[in-house]
């Protein structure tokens, strides 16, 4: 667990397999949407972001929310 006040550093060695998996899923026909943990740290903001995201995603696929 990260200590308060410490700095997060990107880890290219850890990131590379994740994006490789994203590519494989995309090639198999899946849509990949990545959400960073930092986006969810604030409960209210994270909830609003996820609600907005899923509303747009459902709309994109022809669901109007009344289903």
PyMOL CGO cylinders between C-alpha atoms (Angstrom):
from pymol import cmd
from pymol.cgo import CYLINDER

trace = [
    CYLINDER, 0.00, 0.00, 0.00, 1.25, 3.45, -0.88, 0.3, 1, 1, 1, 1, 1, 1,
    CYLINDER, 1.25, 3.45, -0.88, 2.13, 5.79, 1.97, 0.3, 1, 1, 1, 1, 1, 1,
    CYLINDER, 2.13, 5.79, 1.97, 0.38, 9.20, 2.12, 0.3, 1, 1, 1, 1, 1, 1,
    CYLINDER, 0.38, 9.20, 2.12, 2.37, 11.86, 0.34, 0.3, 1, 1, 1, 1, 1, 1,
    CYLINDER, 2.37, 11.86, 0.34, 4.38, 9.41, -1.76, 0.3, 1, 1, 1, 1, 1, 1,
    CYLINDER, 4.38, 9.41, -1.76, 4.50, 9.65, -5.54, 0.3, 1, 1, 1, 1, 1, 1,
    CYLINDER, 4.50, 9.65, -5.54, 3.10, 7.03, -7.90, 0.3, 1, 1, 1, 1, 1, 1,
    CYLINDER, 3.10, 7.03, -7.90, 5.51, 6.11, -10.68, 0.3, 1, 1, 1, 1, 1, 1,
    CYLINDER, 5.51, 6.11, -10.68, 4.51, 4.54, -13.96, 0.3, 1, 1, 1, 1, 1, 1,
    CYLINDER, 4.51, 4.54, -13.96, 5.77, 1.00, -14.39, 0.3, 1, 1, 1, 1, 1, 1,
    CYLINDER, 5.77, 1.00, -14.39, 6.31, 0.31, -18.11, 0.3, 1, 1, 1, 1, 1, 1,
    CYLINDER, 6.31, 0.31, -18.11, 7.09, -3.36, -17.43, 0.3, 1, 1, 1, 1, 1, 1,
    CYLINDER, 7.09, -3.36, -17.43, 3.70, -3.79, -15.76, 0.3, 1, 1, 1, 1, 1, 1,
    CYLINDER, 3.70, -3.79, -15.76, 1.83, -1.61, -18.26, 0.3, 1, 1, 1, 1, 1, 1,
    CYLINDER, 1.83, -1.61, -18.26, 3.04, -3.46, -21.37, 0.3, 1, 1, 1, 1, 1, 1,
    CYLINDER, 3.04, -3.46, -21.37, 1.25, -6.79, -20.67, 0.3, 1, 1, 1, 1, 1, 1,
    CYLINDER, 1.25, -6.79, -20.67, -1.97, -4.93, -19.84, 0.3, 1, 1, 1, 1, 1, 1,
    CYLINDER, -1.97, -4.93, -19.84, -2.06, -3.07, -23.14, 0.3, 1, 1, 1, 1, 1, 1,
    CYLINDER, -2.06, -3.07, -23.14, -1.05, -6.24, -24.99, 0.3, 1, 1, 1, 1, 1, 1,
    CYLINDER, -1.05, -6.24, -24.99, -4.10, -7.95, -23.47, 0.3, 1, 1, 1, 1, 1, 1,
    CYLINDER, -4.10, -7.95, -23.47, -6.26, -4.99, -24.50, 0.3, 1, 1, 1, 1, 1, 1,
    CYLINDER, -6.26, -4.99, -24.50, -5.05, -5.44, -28.08, 0.3, 1, 1, 1, 1, 1, 1,
    CYLINDER, -5.05, -5.44, -28.08, -5.84, -9.16, -28.02, 0.3, 1, 1, 1, 1, 1, 1,
    CYLINDER, -5.84, -9.16, -28.02, -9.35, -8.53, -26.69, 0.3, 1, 1, 1, 1, 1, 1,
    CYLINDER, -9.35, -8.53, -26.69, -9.92, -5.85, -29.33, 0.3, 1, 1, 1, 1, 1, 1,
    CYLINDER, -9.92, -5.85, -29.33, -8.75, -8.21, -32.09, 0.3, 1, 1, 1, 1, 1, 1,
    CYLINDER, -8.75, -8.21, -32.09, -11.27, -10.77, -30.80, 0.3, 1, 1, 1, 1, 1, 1,
    CYLINDER, -11.27, -10.77, -30.80, -14.07, -8.23, -31.24, 0.3, 1, 1, 1, 1, 1, 1,
    CYLINDER, -14.07, -8.23, -31.24, -14.40, -6.93, -27.70, 0.3, 1, 1, 1, 1, 1, 1,
    CYLINDER, -14.40, -6.93, -27.70, -14.58, -3.26, -26.82, 0.3, 1, 1, 1, 1, 1, 1,
    CYLINDER, -14.58, -3.26, -26.82, -12.06, -2.33, -24.16, 0.3, 1, 1, 1, 1, 1, 1,
    CYLINDER, -12.06, -2.33, -24.16, -12.70, 0.62, -21.86, 0.3, 1, 1, 1, 1, 1, 1,
    CYLINDER, -12.70, 0.62, -21.86, -10.06, 1.29, -19.26, 0.3, 1, 1, 1, 1, 1, 1,
    CYLINDER, -10.06, 1.29, -19.26, -10.91, 3.12, -16.05, 0.3, 1, 1, 1, 1, 1, 1,
    CYLINDER, -10.91, 3.12, -16.05, -8.11, 4.25, -13.79, 0.3, 1, 1, 1, 1, 1, 1,
    CYLINDER, -8.11, 4.25, -13.79, -8.34, 3.65, -10.07, 0.3, 1, 1, 1, 1, 1, 1,
    CYLINDER, -8.34, 3.65, -10.07, -7.70, 7.34, -9.44, 0.3, 1, 1, 1, 1, 1, 1,
    CYLINDER, -7.70, 7.34, -9.44, -10.99, 8.12, -11.20, 0.3, 1, 1, 1, 1, 1, 1,
    CYLINDER, -10.99, 8.12, -11.20, -12.83, 6.12, -8.54, 0.3, 1, 1, 1, 1, 1, 1,
    CYLINDER, -12.83, 6.12, -8.54, -11.08, 7.42, -5.41, 0.3, 1, 1, 1, 1, 1, 1,
    CYLINDER, -11.08, 7.42, -5.41, -13.69, 10.08, -4.73, 0.3, 1, 1, 1, 1, 1, 1,
    CYLINDER, -13.69, 10.08, -4.73, -16.92, 8.11, -4.27, 0.3, 1, 1, 1, 1, 1, 1,
    CYLINDER, -16.92, 8.11, -4.27, -19.28, 10.83, -5.54, 0.3, 1, 1, 1, 1, 1, 1,
    CYLINDER, -19.28, 10.83, -5.54, -17.12, 11.78, -8.52, 0.3, 1, 1, 1, 1, 1, 1,
    CYLINDER, -17.12, 11.78, -8.52, -16.48, 8.12, -9.38, 0.3, 1, 1, 1, 1, 1, 1,
    CYLINDER, -16.48, 8.12, -9.38, -20.17, 7.31, -9.19, 0.3, 1, 1, 1, 1, 1, 1,
    CYLINDER, -20.17, 7.31, -9.19, -21.01, 10.27, -11.45, 0.3, 1, 1, 1, 1, 1, 1,
    CYLINDER, -21.01, 10.27, -11.45, -18.28, 9.30, -13.93, 0.3, 1, 1, 1, 1, 1, 1,
    CYLINDER, -18.28, 9.30, -13.93, -19.46, 5.68, -14.09, 0.3, 1, 1, 1, 1, 1, 1,
    CYLINDER, -19.46, 5.68, -14.09, -23.11, 6.70, -14.45, 0.3, 1, 1, 1, 1, 1, 1,
    CYLINDER, -23.11, 6.70, -14.45, -22.22, 9.06, -17.31, 0.3, 1, 1, 1, 1, 1, 1,
    CYLINDER, -22.22, 9.06, -17.31, -20.01, 6.44, -18.95, 0.3, 1, 1, 1, 1, 1, 1,
    CYLINDER, -20.01, 6.44, -18.95, -22.64, 3.70, -18.85, 0.3, 1, 1, 1, 1, 1, 1,
    CYLINDER, -22.64, 3.70, -18.85, -25.38, 6.04, -20.06, 0.3, 1, 1, 1, 1, 1, 1,
    CYLINDER, -25.38, 6.04, -20.06, -23.24, 6.92, -23.09, 0.3, 1, 1, 1, 1, 1, 1,
    CYLINDER, -23.24, 6.92, -23.09, -22.25, 3.29, -23.65, 0.3, 1, 1, 1, 1, 1, 1,
    CYLINDER, -22.25, 3.29, -23.65, -25.85, 2.07, -23.53, 0.3, 1, 1, 1, 1, 1, 1,
    CYLINDER, -25.85, 2.07, -23.53, -26.95, 4.89, -25.82, 0.3, 1, 1, 1, 1, 1, 1,
    CYLINDER, -26.95, 4.89, -25.82, -24.19, 3.99, -28.28, 0.3, 1, 1, 1, 1, 1, 1,
    CYLINDER, -24.19, 3.99, -28.28, -25.61, 0.47, -28.46, 0.3, 1, 1, 1, 1, 1, 1,
    CYLINDER, -25.61, 0.47, -28.46, -29.20, 1.59, -28.95, 0.3, 1, 1, 1, 1, 1, 1,
    CYLINDER, -29.20, 1.59, -28.95, -30.53, 1.41, -25.40, 0.3, 1, 1, 1, 1, 1, 1,
    CYLINDER, -30.53, 1.41, -25.40, -32.49, 4.45, -24.35, 0.3, 1, 1, 1, 1, 1, 1,
    CYLINDER, -32.49, 4.45, -24.35, -32.68, 3.69, -20.64, 0.3, 1, 1, 1, 1, 1, 1,
    CYLINDER, -32.68, 3.69, -20.64, -36.34, 2.66, -20.54, 0.3, 1, 1, 1, 1, 1, 1,
    CYLINDER, -36.34, 2.66, -20.54, -35.49, -1.07, -20.76, 0.3, 1, 1, 1, 1, 1, 1,
]
cmd.load_cgo(trace, "trace")
